[in-house]
Amino acid sequence: MQYEKLDIPDVVLLTPQVFGDDRGFFMETFRQSDFEANCGDYQFVQDNHSKSKQGILRGLHYQHQKPQGKLVRVTQGEVFDVAVDMRKHSTTFGQWVGVTLSAANKQMLWVPPGFAHGFYVISEEAEFQYKCTDYYAPNDEVSIRWDDAAINIQWPLVDAGSPSLSKKDEVGLEFSKAPYFW
């Protein structure tokens, strides 16, 4: 596994070594000791799997009192995946990084606790899987506007159209009004 720190160094892109031939492929998707050495001492307690159609944007989400770290990957299709630093003490506070994750590139993204996370489906549909370091707590979840000008995420919107959002994401908070981590 190759671990690459991104422009926000706590966010790490993981690229597995893939062994393949005409019969298919094999890859190791997670090894605790290597993950700890490259990303930190975290344990995962919950795995999630979602399926979304093209043009759907999920996020930007985080839990404030019970922050979750997420190790995310795409097993079908392609998404643009984003992490936003919500840690007030950080030199990268309010900044974002984004990568394209796909079934073809088999890459994963480590989004540590203290970050908002979201993704936009580029392909016709996508299946998205992620491991979490804490349990989902719906009453603790915060949603930030996907198009907040203060963050200025450059989403690769299909045909420059508006994304399809859930009701909670339609009423997401402005970045300036969202609770931060200290």
N, C-alpha and C positions, 0 to 999 in steps of 0.2 A: 504494500500500500504506500502510495506517495502522499505526503501531507504538505499542503502549500498554504502558508499564511497569506491572507489577502490584504488589501489596503487598510482594512481594520484588522490588525494582526490576531485578535482573539477569534475571528471568524476564519475557519479553516476549510479548504477544499480538499477532499479526499478522492484520489484516483486509484482504483484497485488494479492490480495486475490481472489481466484476463488471459486465460489459457484456452485457446479454441482451435478447432479444426472443422472438417466438414460434418462432424457429428453434433457439434454444438460448442458450448463453452463451459468453463468452470472459473469461479472467482471467489476469493474470500471477501466477505462484505464487512466483517467486524472482528477485531481481536482486542480484548480489553487492555492487555499490557501495552500494546502499541498506541492505542487510543489515549491512554493515560499519559504516556510519554510525550505525545504530540499535542494533546488538547486539554489535559488536566484530569484530575481525579474525580470523575463523575461516574455514577451508576445509573442505569436506565431501569425504570419501573413500569413503563407503559409503552406499547407499540400501537400505532394507528395507521389506517389505510383509507384513502379517499379516492374517488373517481370523479372527474369533472370534465365538462365539455369545453370546447374551444371558446375563448373569450371570457371565461369565468376567472375572476380575481378573488382570492381568499386572503383576507388580511387587511391591514397589518395588525396582528394580534400579539398579545403577551399577557402573562399573569403577573400582577403587581406584588401581592403578598406571598404567593407561592410560585416564584419564577421557575420556568421550565427551560432547560437546555434541550435542543432538538438536533438530532442527527437525521437529516432528510435525504431522500433519494426518489427518483422516478423509475418505475418498473414498466411503464407503458407510456409512450408519447413524449412530450417535451414541454417544459415550463421555464419561465423566467422566475428565479427564486431570489428573494431580497431579505436582507437583515438590516435593521436600523438600530444604532446604538442609543439606548435610553438611559445610560449611566452618566449622571450629571458630572461626576468626578473625572470622567474619561477625557482624554485629549481628542477623541473622535466622537464625542457626544453630538447627537443629531445628524451624524453622517450615515450613509448607507453604502452597502455593497450589493451587487447583483451578479448572478451567474446563470447560465443556461444549464439546466439539468435535464438529462434525457435517458431513455432506455438505451439509446445507442452509445452515448459516452460513458454511461454507468458510474458517473461521478456522484459523490455525496457532499453535503455541506453541513458542517458543524456550526450551529447557531447557539452560542452559550446563553445561560441565564442573563437577564439584563438587556435583552434585545427584543424588539418587535420583529415579527416575521410575517411574510406573505409570499404568495406566488400567483403568477398569471399563466393560464394555459394557452400555449402557442399552437399546439397540434390539434387535430380534430377532437381528441379526448386524451386524458392523461390519468394514470394511476400514480398516486403519490403516497409514499410510505415514510413513517418517521418514528424514531424512538424518542421518548421523553424522560427527563430526569426527575420529574415530579408528576403527580396525578393531575388530570384535568379538573379544574375547579371553576365551573361556569360562572359563579358569582364573583370570581376574582379576575375574570377576563376583561381586558381593555382592548378596544378597537380604535385605531388611528386612521384618519382619512387616507385613502390610497393616493390621493392627488394633492396632498397638502403642499403648498408652495414653499414652506420653510424647509421641507425635506427635499423636494424637487426630484423625485425618482423618475428616471427616464424609462418608463415601461414600454416594451416593444409591442404596442397594441396592434392587433390584426386589422388591416384596412383602416388604421387610424380611428377606429370606432371606440365607443365607450364600453368599458367592461361590464359584465353581468356581476352584480353584487348581491350578497345576502342582505336581509333587512337590517341586521346589526351593523354591517359594514357601510350601508347607505347613510347611517347616522353616526359614523365614527367621529371621534374627537379630533379637533385640531391639535397638531403637535404641541403648540404652546400651552394648551389646556390639559394635556395628558399628564398623569402622574409619572414621575421619573424615579430612577433608582439612585441612591446616594452612595 
